[in-house]
Structure formats: C-alpha cells, structure tokens
Amino acid sequence: AVLIALALCGILVYVLNGQSYLDNDETSIKEVSRALSTPTPTYANGGPNVIYIQHESLSGSILLNTMKGKTSAPFFHYHMANDPDFYVFEHHRTGSGNTIDAMPSLMTGCLPYTEKGIKYAHAKGRSIGYEFAKNGYSTASFSSRTMDEDLITGRYRMLYDILAGGMDKVEEATRNKKLKLDNAQGSSDGQMLPLFEDWLAGLAQQEGEENPTGEGVVKKPFYAQFYNFNQHYPYLDMSSKKMKRSESLGDKYYSSLRATDEFLKSLFGILSRTGQLENTIIVGSGDHGEDPFKRRYARLHVLNSHILHAAAYVYYPSHLMTDEGMGERLRWNTQQMTYTLDMYPTIRSILHKGPASADYQKHQLSNPGTAAAEGCITGIDLTSVDIPEDRVALAMNLASSSLLKVRQKPLTLWAIITKDAALYHRTARTKEVQLGQGHYNDYVLNFGKCTRDQRSLCLAQLDQSDEHWKDYFRRAVVSLRHGSGFMADAITYGKSVAFFVNVIGGERAMEETANAIAIEHSMEGVEKLIADIEQSMTMAMEQEAGDHIIDLAVENAVVIAPPTESTVAAPPLKGIQLPAHPSSEGEGVGTTNFIQSTKKKMRWWENDPSCNNVLIFMPDLSANPTIESQLTTYVLATMVATFMNLSMVILDAPPDFDGFVASSQFGCSKWGKHAKRKAMPPGLSRIVKPPDWLSSKCTVPCQKSHTYSYWNDLRQSNADGIPETVCTNEKGEQSNVFVLGGGETRDYFEKLFKYSTLQRPSTAASDWALRLGANPQ
C-alpha cells in the first residue's frame, strides 16, 4: 500500500546507510504529509508529539551564510524558504563552545554562572525528558554519540542522565551491537532512523492491542530526542575521495552537513508515512557552532563568530498552535537574536500549553529571578515572547573550566553577545595564532556578512581609544540591565558583566550612557505622540460630525474630538520638529519612554477612588512657538503625577479669561484672517484627554469654592516646589491638591524630577514603574 501511494504521488525513495530519503528536495513537507498520513488522532492528554534534536557542533553561520553550507543542505533551505510551518532562527547564539556547558543548557535550561548553578545543571533528574515521562508521554532517546565509560563515569558524565534519564527506551552503540561507529565516538545519525521507525511501529502495535477498534493509530503522545553527533570532529565524511586530514576538515564538515540534511529529510518522511507529521512539533538546535576551517577543536580553546552562532529551527504545524499570534511571533523571532537557552522553556511551554499554566510556573527556572537563585542563566519561551531587537546574551565556560587540569588553567572564555557583534574576553596559557588570539585580550567579533568567507577571522582586538565599540557595548549592557528583564540583577551586575563594564569605561561611563539613552527614548516617545496627534487630527478633519472619539495608537493616552455643529476641527499639524537633544532652556525630556510604558495601563486608580490626592495641570495660555511646547509639557506633567502617585486632571482657562494673548492658546491658524478662527479649540482638554488610569476618573476638585483665578494665582506662588493646598471637595472630603502650570512643570522637571527618576537603585522609581504597569520581576 505504501509503494502504491508513493508511485501515485510520483515520489522516489532510495536507501542510503540504512535510511530512506525522499528523492525530490523540493517536495513540500505538506504534500508528502497529505499523501501519506492517516487521520489526525485525538490525544487523551492533549498531545502533541514532540521531537527534540540536539545537533553537536552545528554552526548556524556555516549552514546559513556560506554558499557551500546552503548547497549542502537543500532540503533544509527549501523548507526554510517555502514552508510556513518551518521556522529557522537566523541569529541563534550559544552560551558556550564547550559541550560540557552547552548540552546541559539545551537539556536543563541552565547555563551556570556560580558553583551552585553547576550542581543544579549536573544533578540527576533535571533533563526535559523526565518532565515528559511524568506527564504521560511515551519517551525514547536516540544517541549517535556512544554512551561509553567517558560518558557514564568520565569527563562527560554529566551528559549521561540528560541523554538517558526519563526514557522508556534508549538506543546507542553499547546497547545495540548492530550499530557501527562511523566517526570516532559516534554512529551515523542516519542509523537511528530505522530504530525510531521501529519504535513508532511498536507504539502503534501496543495501542492496537490495547484498543483494537482504534485502527492502530498512536493515541498516546510521544517524546523522542536525538543527540546527533555527525557534525562533531572528525565529522562524517560521506565522500569517496580521500584527502589529507589537514586539507579535509572543512570539506568533511560540509560533507557531514549533507548527512544532517538527509537525516532531516528522512525523519520527515518517516513521520509522513506513519501519519504523525501533522501531529508532531520538532525542535532542533546546535549545542554550539564550530569552526573547522582554522583549527581542530577550536571551540575548546577560543570563541569566535562561527562557534557562537549555532543553528536552530522549529517545525510547528499551525493547527497545533494554542493562540492566534504564535505563528507571527515565531516568525518575528526568527529575525531576532535567540539563545540556546531558549530551547528548554520553549519545549516546556509546548508541553504545558503555554507559560501561564501552573505546571510551567512552578519550575525553578520559570523566571529569571528564581533561575538566578539556583545559580543559572536561563532563556525565554520563543512561542510567547516577542524578542526585542536589542536583546543581549552572555557566554561563559564556568562548568567546563572547573574540570580543567592544573596545567590547562586558566581558561576564561566570556562574551557579551548582541545580534550583530560580541565583546569577547580570552584568558589562556597559550596563544591561538591561527585564530588571531592571544593570552589575555578583549576582542570584537562580528556576525552576519563577515562569516560568509570561511577564511575571515571576523575579529578585531578592542582598541581602548575606539569610542564607537565601547559606546556600542555600553548600550548593550544598559539593555541587559534595564531592558527586557530576561536576566536577573544578580547576573547583570555579577562578576562577568562587571568585568566587561570596566573594559568599556567603568560604571561612571555606564551611568552617562544610561542617561543619554533615557533622553533619546523620551524624545522618541514625544515624537511618537506628536505623530499620533497629527494623524488623528487629519482623521478628525475627514470624519463627519459625531459623538465618538478617535483613540490614538498610544492606547487612550491622548484622544481627539471630531468636529461638531458648533466647532470646526483644527487643520493637521505640519512641520513639527522636536530638538534632537535637550536645549539649554530645559526643553529636553530626561526619563524612560513614558509613552510606550503607558500601554500597560495598570488600573492602580482603583486603590484610591476618592480623588483625595490630585495634581491640577494648567496648560500655558500661549504655545510658543508651536503646539509642540504644549504637548511636551503635558507629557512631563504626566510623568511628575505618576511619579508622585497623584491623579492628574487638566484645568483650562475659561473662554472669556482675559489672560489669552490670542483667541486660542495654540496661536493663530492658517485661518487667522477668517471668522472660523473663533471656532478653534480654546483649551488643551479639547485635544488631550487624560486616560482613566491617569486621572482616576477625577474632576477638578473644589470647583464651587475655588475658581480658575484662585488656582492660577496659587501655581505662581512657590518658585521652590509644587504649590499645594487642602480644600473640601464636593463629597465633603479633604483633598490634597498640587498645582502646576506649563512653565513650572518644565522648571520642576529639570531641577528635581529628571534626576529622581534616573537614580538606581531607587524604591521611588521602582514604585513608579509598577504604577506604569511593570511586573515585579
């Protein structure tokens, strides 16, 4: 029946080294699956099947960036370009070039940064396989790396439990004498595939015996892991041409890459034939990269761009995804920097139906804080997190260096890694001349285009006079410490990061860089606010009269009222330019991006519904030179209010107030010579409406007893701080009221508030962040 189906589909099959391969590289995985699969089973415990492949020494830069790498893996690259369910992470980075550090990172989710972390990662029962077994999966491990004495009791003993632990079945050369060794300590990866297919058949048979009416379909989900060893030196040379070892390392690596590609093609074919492809998620990652062109086992002695760039991919059928945005999120993440440590939480999220589940959250490594308490750096779930473009990762060889003999020490290989470059430090007894590295030096490593040339070192020693790279990596450290929150303070202020901070100028330089970034981000936020208002005012011009309000992209931070019968909308704002940096007059904004943070919209006003603590903001009566001044001041006032934990309301001057210098405090419009100018909005509140989370739904307090003139006189009465008074509001309660005008807001912000928000650590700033929607972690 299988042969007939293959013939009908026009698919040829051939056998090589005991494995079957689909002959046409451009045959879609989906086409194969539809032709050969059985109906999708319903899993009793939710499924789906999961296959996790750990590729020893699979370099992403060689596979993705070199021409020979692309031609050596046609199946992989075809589906990378054409299959919407196949995701290749093009900027994947490893935490170490040594398997002793890197494999436990993939299997336990922990890259140790302390001795406690080493004990955690090497403890029995940490491997992901145990968790699948505990959750009712059938489990099997297929290891091309022989589980010899070195793996059981020797130098690599920490790998044994992560490969064999929690498994119903283990296949490797010492257990199965039919397996032959093809490259040093390993078998051909392809030898594992017939064993995998036999295992699936056994599961189907067992299911059929237990449920004769189920047509033999496997209904209990399975977890299978493959430790593929062919990319490990001396690689798997599939060519018949014999070459000298000194000339063949790179060529043999590409030859082995062809074997890896054929392994994947055959694996998908097996899943198709057995009806499991559409019910299976596949996750694959190199434990680290490799550089076979310059030195044998280079990664044990140095780091470079080929070694730090591992390959990674996910096959995730869209109908198995648990939320609508998952596919888009995964696709976004393929273009961001991912981390070998991301594989473990991603697989756990698949198992537990997302990171919000109680089973996921109770794990020690479920968040950066608890992971750091165990001495571990960990990663993030790629299916639930949109990775920021400025993500930063760390590499270190703590576990492997702790096992070195005295004559081999010291060997420190540390790096701060971004998507485009890495700052790398090497301390070692010996130089590596072929790789351009000395005893004790700091280097900049470049990723991307540089790695297309296998001869290039993609490396330059850091010049202490080079402010470009020093500023670049200071900004990377700021992102690491204050950005995504993927790592805890114990790590980002720890020994290795502190070392690099000293290399790039010290903590004082870091503080200056952090302040500069804060100012840049704030200006970006104000520019976004201006752009949103321009867009919305243009929209308002085009709307017919109505009662609705147009929400802006800043999610209710600002709203625009459309024209009514009695009003005419203002014309769109043109040519608004914000300064590129703070001016000497104090126009600059020196705090983090407020506009973006308001998206959190934390409903903290519910804790104080009585409106007893209020900031009244009184806009300037003249916007000089443009509306830019009004909007900038409004943003500053909102930051002051949220920092002081005050509800904020806007108090505009009444239309007949004689303080106006024009019919509108926004100045004269292009309609200035026409009667329509009288219909211009007289107050900022006609353009800007404080959202509920900011105003606490309060109105201006004490309106019966306190006029606009009273508040206007009060705001000018204290040059040293914010004027304050107590009045009895409409509910008969005492209200503490603070008052700020536009000019006072700028002055107060520059004199005190800007510096208060930038102090770290700061309880006040932390509370402020929480009010803006940050989570405690």
Steps between C-alpha positions, in 0.01 A plus 500: 500500500785735582671424165177563311451831681859601422458407135178698471665805653802475270741480792815292468664342801853378533698352787832630627681378813186328624271802464234593244489842339250688289679549169353837408637779722228736382217271608300691759477349845127574484462318166676195636292508817168531321589212267615258766349593836214344687226710666608726786459307826340641812738478794360404837730746681509773240821418314668586270805285416834675554839423347804680638825478300832608648755547223854477626713788359249616237606849394225736390741733324639215285156353428327831425766744383753306289418398145623143555290481815188586302573253222581227753153520656242535219211345694555732795529813289203415279270471799656801669392705197168333416337328797292733720522251788881481491682767703877551479657729761761683301681672788527217752776531763651249740602548862826305455710325236563205731250212511539470878338841534285496186316165507366543856383846389286341229367219718459663844462868405789603726831664406683516834649827614579378856613173656142449615390523138746226401350270762150583378573432133685175574252357753310187404139553393540848345466398137186589305434130434398444861226758470351338191507160668327646806226640276411166343703508179671197346868598498808388308857622454705437185864593556750488215762571764600172662426482872844368590689520829601859431133591486391288797780552754763717327545860395158521329305320771262796538359411155389147582187583699387773262520250212360190672298630796120472489510282187290190434750402232863597430677418174880537466799287401578330833137385535447409136796305360361531148595866500845571362728792584542737207681799645713447811258477793187511287279313257350644186192697598315318226538168680257626764211553260403135437511452878272799545255365242503160669424669831203683348375171355530341844297781655234458233489127554469546874220751451328262261517215748362715776235657274417266209240739355745790478640390161850487643546879526735615775282697742743533788734787408869435475814693580816402311841660530792460261858585591651532153877472499604516135604868509748417776867463403619304309159546336331251270672489162243367252722558195702225337793733438780457751672818610773584745363591840659846493319574174171330570359642823283763335398272214409221741290743703299587188474130418365436848259788447357311205446202729319726748274629223423146384424400858238773526349413165470135597358586843222703342438214259460250784259729682300539180481128431388427855242778503675697772644805322196722542476399866865560586704805601873479427757718677865487396810689613874477488648496848756742358655582164834391358792633297658207316693722262771629732568248777389161622284537813538879479189549716669339802767772501336814358174665407432652161206587275457150353512341846257741669249474214318168538221383271140464622159430350143407594238312300163598650180414307272802524195299606688390814566856613322605817449868413441693180814711525746217555597451136559871448699513822721209400559656160600830663739318729676332208645842418595590858782367714404170658696297754566129547349545847167588334448144381423355844225747605354484148460123523362525854246753373393257226461225760296712744292694241669832569710675767196618697410150617561404862715203397726726299525768767589273790836406345815654651606652167160642402620859547841675511487569875443143615749376240767736634433372851602156370818645348364476144468721197191390309307589186148586386210323330520581130129432448377760750761780503567757228876532525614866498747606234754605761512170686834416664632158608803369687748220435724345765683173555476467878401132514753376245786711639440356847595155365831608345826359626740739672730512198202606283396792717407777479256497212233770510277545195237766569285704265224759494303421186262703283339419169780665302813476714655365819749638749719203585770451762758219497741407777712195421845347543558472128448719196288388206692643207279350228200666658676830574459479878745563782541421870295781655304716260160648421357467151205614294343215301279576201209284385310498172664584167849457638443128557426436132876478447621192689854636499410822681565527872210749540694628799684813611672573829314767693682832478452701820492817292213367289200676650266358237524141623529600864178702474336216305566250778418747777159526337485121486562483876227760560260281299613195696444671835197717433342368181315176448545359851604159366782485756497579871709774665717237667625413151498839328695656789705185558865422451514451124288804408689715751824391332378619160368825648854580614631418152263747332546792738368415847176567686523877464507467122212252529294757694564765235397260225186399688400866541561565130285202403224613736493841337499349151214269587297778653544718196394206283188469716412866459563479126264202484240696694527789256472265201194330650329833558578615145349181363191518720434866428517420129251220559278737696490737203370217284236376746142613487356658810446248776529428867771238479863555592795379298744295706866548423768237463622585848194318628291777656792710619367769265168533316362739243140630486353517147329817378144566604244749374645770720868430446741464214791262536846649498703445183761222505827599660787527255873530540521440873865446586625391840857574607743211459632560850403706808538872455655735752154637574393173657280372219656151509333193644732289715320181600402166353249464219180601675275469200582134441472416868146634517390205288503297817213717637516356848171578679661630814238779536258244640700511822407865552151569361444805723727736300662632817845552345490693175736691273333779303686568176434847356617524138682808379280770357741536211672225306826651385612430237261213419271244656815295560559690824150420630533128428850471640392666822195276526722190477734642767204570728370144464841368603507725804149391600568128465832528680329679792207255490249778434189499284535763227230721350523783246365844588468726197429871515138592438432648154451849636815503716687821422838328517476377142743666263302365204165341439672169562803418711615297200564819311354604168422240238513533123141614536611796713344760273167323490211476742562127536791576731249567778401133485854384581507291821567730794666240722738206501225273634328523161800315352644303789292293738686340793414127506319353798812336639658846521201709613348232727176625341528813715383849407654831606450506881317765701344671200233676709751674726811537280493687170745487212651827622564345844690204352683730258623719786596196709711338228716814481546532876790259561816501293673229704251215466152402399235724661267300720174563680220312677136560409165337567373324191143440387480181709587694815843339518837667531700500176874560480546696182825584317507750215741533209494725196697437183803706593512367856481143367811547288691666782401242760579215264850629423586591859384186676284248324733401215777406740266323740374268227853406394633405843569125529428315714198700613185387681315805368595421141406134546158597635460738208574217254243278669235772469578520129437128460837328551489160664689446827761280333 
